[in-house]
Amino acid sequence: MSPDSMIPGSVRSAAALNEQIRALWMRAGGSLSAQERAEYELLVVEWAEAIRGEVIKAA
């Protein structure tokens, strides 16, 4: 994962992050290494923030 993609307050959409999460699982074949697990956890946190942001915008 590039350092730019780990910046708090990222502007990536929940859909884009979801795609990255799915691609990570596909590459890993369903079993994540320690490094992949760390990347996954960062992506999930960023995805949750994006979802919250999208819900707030829609309200």
N, C-alpha and C positions, 0 to 999 in steps of 0.2 A: 504494500500500500504506500502510495507516495505521501510525503509529509504534508503536502497541500490538502490532501483529502482528509487529514486528521485535525484540521483547524476547527476549533469550536465555533458553532454558529454557521456551519456550512450552508450554502444555498442550494445544494443538490435536492432534487425532489425525492419524495418518498418512493415514487415509482422507479427512479434511477437507482436508488439505494437498494431497493428490493431486487432489481435485476442483478446488481453486484453480489448480493447475498446468494441468490440462486446460482450465479456463475461460480462463486467460490465453492459451494457445495458440489456442483457438477465436476469441477476440476479435482476436488478432493476425493471424489468417489464415495461420499457419505461418511468418511472418517477423517476428521480434522487433526492436523499436526498441532503442536503447541503454538507455532507461529500463525497458522491458519486460524486457530481458535482465538488468538488475540485480535487478529484482523476482523473476524466474525463479530466479536464482542463490540469492537469500535463501530462497525457498520450498523449493528442493531441499535446501539445507543443513538447514533446519528439518525437512523431511520425513525426511531421513536420521536426524536425532536422534530423531524420533518413532518411527521403525522400530526403532532400537536400544533405545529405552525399552520398546517393546511386546515385543520379543524377550526382554529381561531380565525383565520382569514375568511372561512366560509360562514362563520356565525354572524 
